[in-house]
């Protein structure tokens, strides 16, 4: 049963195994219990494209997504739009990519695993598992 959405920062930490032990922590969650938003795929590809060894990093990313399911952020557009307006009116907006990832977890009723609690906790009703 899928329970968790991995934020981009957590997935990067898992791939790098930094901080040490984060990969083990991920393995305890179980890959079958985890998904990522398609926004995370875009963010990882952007990082790979900007890296010195972009082709190698692209291959690593594609290998990961052969095993890890990707869910569409488009299902959460309305939720994200309402949250963006609410947070902007409160004077505490968050970056659109973070908002979409968090709202995707919210829309699917999943827990977001993130190292970015400070921003993600602003999303009303979002369940968060902090990995700081």
C-alpha positions, 0 to 999 in steps of 0.5 A: 500500500502506498503511503509516502510521497518523497520530496525531491530533497529526500530523494536526492539525499537517498541517491547520494546517501548523505547524510549517512544512513538516509538510504537505510531509512528509505529502505525501511519505508520500502520502495513499494510504499513510496511514490514521487510527484512528476514535479520531482522528476522534473527537478531531478532532470534539471539538476542532472542537466546542470551537472558536469556529468549530465548523461550519467546522472540522467541514467541514474535518474531513469534507473530510479524511476524504473523502480519508483512510481510517479504520480501526476501533480495535475490531479492537485492543481486546484488544491495547489491553486487554493493553497497558493492564494491562501498562503499569499494572502497570509504573506507566507507563500512557498515556491510553486514546485514545493507547493505542487509536490506537497499538494500532490501528497495532500490530494492523494491522502499520502504523507510527504517525506521531506527535509523542508518542513519549514515550507511544507508545514504551511500547507493546510492539512498536509501530513509530514514526516520530517527527515532533517 
